[in-house]
């Protein structure tokens, strides 16, 4: 598939260098120096993916992302930030505004291209109609949480969890698709006065995945976790 990529950055050198390498890989590429121009181009170009800087004049990347997510023509467009701002707060804001990934500069161009290909391949599989299944087979898991009895119900089957695992799942489940930072999880589940090890959350997440399914808890690298 000949993917269309819109590259948005206020640094001409980055626009030239990255677009050159993307063109070499067979992508169709359009560039914009700021968010205002990007919105105009995106409406006509309708890219499969927007590679977006954060710090730009006229309209920064965060506002550009927010407005793109309001455009019906871009509902299937992936938005990936490419920015020198690598702090957690910036990444969290990007994900909350609807970004699909966040890549920090500097990054080797081969790695960048590889990441973009993986993201685009994922969108292709997500947009491919599923093969027809026999009517007797379940098409997806149904998970509910019974807070009164402290149990999780998956496809009608009850799963009893230890208290911390239950509280962790309940937190993620309360806002599907919201990315919870590690700090938010520590505070909500263990409390700010409790000192726990760096890998505590990871261990609990791993245990939850074995009980409710790998696909329901998604890791956002460098940020935290979300439930889907």
N, C-alpha and C positions, 0 to 999 in steps of 0.2 A: 504494500500500500504506500502511495506517495504522500507522506504526511506533510502538513503545512505547519510551520512554526513561526510565531511572531516573537522576535527578540527585542526587548525594551531595555535600554540603558542609555545614560547620558554621557558615557565615555565612548567617543568615536573609535578608539583603538579596540575596545572590547567588542563593539558592534561588528567591526571589520574582521577581527580575528575569529570570533565565535561563528559568525555567519559563514565565513569562508570554509570552516571545518564542517559545518552542518551541510552546506551545499555539496561538499565532497562526498558526504555520506548519502546523498540522494534526496535530501529534504528540500521542499520548497520553503524559502525563507523571505520574510519581510522584516524590516527593522523600523524602530521608532525611537527618538531621543528622549521622550518623556511620556507621561501617562495620557496627556491630552491627545497627542498624535496617535498613541496606541489605540485609544478607544475608536477613533475615526477609522484607522486601518482595519481593526478587528471586525468592525461592522461589515466591511466589504470582503475582507480576506477570509473571515470565519476560520481561524486556525484550529488545528487539533490540539495544539499546545502553545501556551504563552510562557516564555522565559523572562522573568520580570525582576528588575532591580528594585531595591527599596528606596534608597535616597536619590531622588531626582527633582529637578526644578519643575515649577508650574503645577504638577500633580505627582505626589510620591507614589510608590508602589502599593502601599496599603490601600490608599483611596482608589487607585486604579483597579486593584483586585476586587474591592467592594462593589464598584460600579459594574465591572465585568460580570460579576455573579448576579447582577440584576438584569442582564441582557438575555432575553429569551433565545437569541441566535447563538449564544455561547454556552448554553446549558450543558453541552457535552464536552466543552473545552477544558483541558487540564491546565491548571495554573501552577507554575513552579517558580519559586523565588530563587534568584541567584544574587546573593548579597554579601558584602563584607561584614554586615551586622549579624553576628552569630550568637548573641546573647539569648537566653531562654525566652525573655519577655517578647522580643521581636518575633521569634519563631512562633510562640503561642498566639500572638496577635494575628500573624499570617494564617495559621491554621483555622483560627476562629472566624476569619473573614472568608474562608472557603478555599484556601490554597491546598493543593494536593501533595506538595513536597516542598522542602526548603533546603537549598544547597548553599553552603557558605564558601565565599572566596577567601583565598585563592584555591582553585581546583584545577587539576590537570585536565586538558581538553579531552583526552581519551576517556577519562573517567566520567566527565560530564556527558559526553555523547553516549556512553554506555548506560548511564542513569536514565537519560531521556528515552533511549530505545526501550528500556525495561518498563518505564512508565507508559509509553505509547502502546507497547504490547499488551499491558494490563488493560488499557482502555478498549483495545480491540476485542479482547476476550470478554470483557464486561458487556460490550455492546452486541456481541454475537448472540442471536436467539438460542436458547438452550434446546438441546435435542428433546424430542418428545419422550416422556417417561410413561410407563404403564400406570394406569389410574390408581392402582393399589399402592404405589410407592410414594412416600412422603417427599415433597420437593424441598422443604427446608425445615430447620429446627424451630420449635416454638418454645421459648423460655419465659417463664414468669417467676416472680419472687413473692413468696408468702411471708411477710414480715411478722405476722402474728405467731406463726408456728416455726419461724426461723428455718424454712426449708426453701430450696429451689426446685421448681418443677420443669423438667425438660421432656417435651413430647408426652406428657401425662405421667412421667416417672419421677418420683420424688428423689432428690439428692440432698443429703444432710451434709452441711459444711461446718468446719470449725468457725468460731465467732469472727476472727479476723478475716478469714477468707470470705465469709458471708458479708461482712461490712464493706470489704473492698469491692466485691461484685455489686453490691447494692449501690455503692457510690457511682461506679462506672455505668451501671444499668439505668440510673436515674436520669441521665442525659445522653442518650445514644448519639454517637458521632462526635460528641464534645471531647476534645483532648484534655485530659487531666494531667497537669504537671506532677512530677514526683513530690514537689513540696506540698501541693494541694492534697495529694493522697496521704502523705505522712501526717499532715495536720488533721485531716478528717477521720482517719482510721486509727492512728496511734496517738494523736494529740501532740501538741507542740512541746510539752514538757517531758515526753518520753524519748529516750535516746535509743535508736535502733541502728543496726548495721546498714551499710550502703546497699547490700544485696537483699535486704529483707523483702522489699516489694517484689523483686524479680523472682524470688523463691515462691512467694504466694501466688504470683501470676502464673508461674509454671504449674503449680498444683491445680489452680483453677482450670487451666487449659486442658489438663488431662481429664477433668471431670465434666466440663460442659462443652468441650470442643475447641480445637485450636483456632478456628476461624472467627470466633466471637470477640476475642480480645486482641486488638491490634496495637503493635508497638510503633510509636512515632519516635524514631531514633533521636536521642539527644533531648527529647522533650518529656514524653510520658506515655500514657496509654489511653485507648478509647474502646468503647463497646459498640459492636455493630451486629 
